[in-house]
């Protein structure tokens, strides 16, 4: 009779592997989803007030009203499920503008509104979205990219650093009901 346990191998993990995801351009309804999810995720994760959702809504409205498909884009990460496509995250690329005059800054793109659903973190969604944004920016002829984030968004900061971005400036501010440290990051293309 064979002895049990001594020479047994562990059974491979049979848990289903999450379905791969794909990136696609934005479609009707995606920016509304992006606004709502930003508001909900950041309120739950960081206690940010609805003022953050209002900011995201303004950014999304500007994106739609000014959209130039040759220089700007929004990408949605999604995976197929039996119930239909499931959005996992999104990012936008816009022409950078001067904060005070709103004049376009030629040759500079701005990464905006990166979001990865909490349940999708660790799947490479954020890195894929940032990489697609950078690929498109190079193709569109941008020479530089920039973004604004907060020091407490550690996962996003790691994605940016791994993708070659550099922190160039910080500024403390009180926004969204919190004392925050805003950060400006740049990438030379």
C-alpha positions as CSV (number, residue, x, y, z in Angstrom):
1,X,0.0,0.0,0.0
2,X,1.6,3.3,-1.0
3,X,2.3,5.8,1.8
4,X,0.3,9.0,1.6
5,X,1.5,12.4,2.1
6,X,5.2,11.9,1.9
7,X,5.7,12.1,-1.9
8,X,2.5,14.0,-2.7
9,X,2.9,17.2,-4.8
10,X,0.7,20.2,-4.1
11,X,-2.1,20.5,-6.5
12,X,-1.8,23.5,-8.8
13,X,-4.0,26.5,-7.9
14,X,-7.2,25.9,-9.7
15,X,-8.8,29.3,-9.1
16,X,-9.8,30.9,-12.3
17,X,-7.3,33.3,-13.7
18,X,-8.9,36.8,-14.3
19,X,-9.8,37.3,-17.9
20,X,-7.3,39.4,-19.8
21,X,-8.3,43.0,-20.5
22,X,-8.3,45.1,-23.6
23,X,-8.0,48.8,-24.2
24,X,-10.4,50.6,-26.4
25,X,-11.2,54.2,-27.3
26,X,-14.0,55.9,-25.3
27,X,-17.6,55.6,-26.4
28,X,-20.8,57.3,-25.2
29,X,-21.4,56.7,-21.5
30,X,-17.7,56.1,-20.7
31,X,-17.0,59.6,-19.4
32,X,-20.1,59.6,-17.2
33,X,-18.9,56.3,-15.8
34,X,-15.4,57.7,-15.2
35,X,-16.8,60.8,-13.4
36,X,-19.0,58.6,-11.1
37,X,-16.4,56.1,-10.3
38,X,-13.8,58.8,-9.5
39,X,-16.2,60.3,-7.0
40,X,-17.1,57.0,-5.4
41,X,-13.6,55.4,-5.3
42,X,-11.9,58.5,-3.9
43,X,-14.6,59.1,-1.3
44,X,-14.4,55.6,-0.1
45,X,-10.6,55.2,-0.3
46,X,-9.5,58.7,0.9
47,X,-12.6,60.5,2.3
48,X,-12.5,63.1,-0.5
49,X,-15.6,65.2,-0.8
50,X,-17.9,65.6,-3.7
51,X,-15.8,68.6,-4.7
52,X,-13.4,66.1,-6.3
53,X,-16.2,64.6,-8.4
54,X,-17.1,68.1,-9.5
55,X,-13.5,68.7,-10.6
56,X,-13.5,65.4,-12.6
57,X,-16.8,66.4,-14.2
58,X,-15.3,69.7,-15.3
59,X,-12.2,68.0,-16.7
60,X,-14.4,65.5,-18.6
61,X,-16.7,68.2,-20.0
62,X,-13.7,70.1,-21.2
63,X,-12.3,67.0,-22.8
64,X,-15.6,66.4,-24.7
65,X,-16.1,70.0,-25.8
66,X,-12.5,70.5,-27.0
67,X,-11.8,66.9,-28.2
68,X,-9.4,66.7,-31.1
69,X,-8.9,63.1,-32.1
70,X,-5.6,63.7,-33.8
71,X,-4.1,65.0,-30.5
72,X,-6.2,63.7,-27.7
73,X,-7.7,60.4,-26.5
74,X,-9.4,58.5,-23.8
75,X,-8.9,54.8,-23.3
76,X,-11.0,52.4,-21.4
77,X,-9.6,49.1,-20.0
78,X,-12.3,46.4,-20.0
79,X,-12.6,42.6,-19.9
80,X,-15.3,40.3,-21.2
81,X,-17.5,38.7,-18.6
82,X,-20.6,36.5,-19.0
83,X,-22.7,39.5,-18.1
84,X,-21.0,41.7,-20.7
85,X,-18.0,44.0,-20.8
86,X,-16.7,45.1,-17.4
87,X,-14.8,48.4,-17.2
88,X,-11.6,48.2,-15.2
89,X,-10.1,51.6,-15.7
90,X,-9.5,54.6,-17.9
91,X,-7.1,57.4,-18.7
92,X,-7.3,60.6,-20.9
93,X,-4.7,62.5,-22.8
94,X,-5.4,66.2,-23.6
95,X,-3.4,69.1,-25.0
96,X,-1.8,70.9,-22.1
97,X,-3.1,74.3,-21.4
98,X,-1.8,77.3,-19.4
99,X,-3.8,77.3,-16.1
100,X,-4.5,81.0,-16.2
101,X,-5.1,81.7,-19.8
102,X,-6.2,78.3,-21.1
103,X,-4.0,78.8,-24.1
104,X,-2.7,75.5,-25.6
105,X,0.9,74.8,-24.8
106,X,2.2,73.4,-28.2
107,X,4.0,70.1,-28.0
108,X,2.9,69.3,-24.5
109,X,0.3,66.6,-23.7
110,X,-1.3,66.2,-20.3
111,X,-2.3,62.8,-18.8
112,X,-5.6,63.2,-16.9
113,X,-8.1,61.1,-14.9
114,X,-6.2,57.8,-14.5
115,X,-8.5,55.4,-12.7
116,X,-8.2,51.7,-12.0
117,X,-11.0,50.0,-10.2
118,X,-9.9,48.7,-6.8
119,X,-10.8,45.1,-7.7
120,X,-8.6,45.3,-10.9
121,X,-5.5,46.6,-9.2
122,X,-2.5,44.4,-9.6
123,X,-3.5,43.2,-13.1
124,X,-1.4,45.7,-15.0
125,X,-4.3,47.9,-16.0
126,X,-2.8,51.2,-14.8
127,X,0.5,50.5,-16.5
128,X,-1.2,49.5,-19.8
129,X,-3.3,52.7,-19.7
130,X,-0.3,54.9,-19.1
131,X,1.7,53.1,-21.8
132,X,-1.1,53.6,-24.3
133,X,-1.3,57.3,-23.4
134,X,2.4,57.7,-23.9
135,X,2.4,55.7,-27.2
136,X,-0.4,57.9,-28.6
137,X,1.4,61.1,-27.4
138,X,4.6,60.1,-29.3
139,X,2.6,59.3,-32.4
140,X,0.7,62.6,-32.1
141,X,4.1,64.5,-32.0
142,X,4.1,65.7,-28.4
143,X,7.6,66.3,-27.1
144,X,6.7,66.3,-23.5
145,X,3.9,65.2,-21.1
146,X,2.8,66.3,-17.7
147,X,0.4,65.3,-15.0
148,X,-0.9,66.5,-11.6
149,X,-1.5,64.0,-8.8
150,X,-1.4,63.8,-5.1
151,X,1.4,62.3,-2.9
152,X,-1.1,59.9,-1.2
153,X,-1.9,58.1,-4.5
154,X,1.0,55.7,-4.0
155,X,-0.1,53.1,-6.6
156,X,-0.4,55.8,-9.3
157,X,3.0,57.3,-8.4
158,X,4.7,53.9,-8.7
159,X,3.1,53.5,-12.2
160,X,4.4,56.9,-13.3
161,X,7.9,56.3,-11.9
162,X,8.2,52.9,-13.6
163,X,7.1,54.5,-16.9
164,X,9.9,57.0,-16.7
165,X,8.1,60.1,-15.4
166,X,9.9,62.4,-13.0
167,X,8.5,64.4,-10.1
168,X,9.3,68.1,-10.7
169,X,7.3,70.0,-8.2
170,X,5.2,69.7,-5.1
171,X,2.7,72.1,-3.4
172,X,0.6,71.6,-0.3
173,X,-3.0,72.5,-0.7
174,X,-6.4,72.0,1.0
175,X,-8.8,70.4,-1.5
176,X,-11.6,67.8,-1.4
177,X,-11.9,68.2,2.4
178,X,-8.3,67.1,2.9
179,X,-4.8,68.6,3.5
180,X,-2.9,67.3,0.4
181,X,0.4,67.5,-1.2
182,X,0.0,68.1,-4.9
183,X,2.6,66.8,-7.3
184,X,3.5,67.7,-10.8
185,X,5.2,65.0,-12.9
186,X,6.8,65.3,-16.3
187,X,8.0,63.0,-19.1
188,X,10.2,63.9,-22.0
189,X,9.2,61.9,-25.1
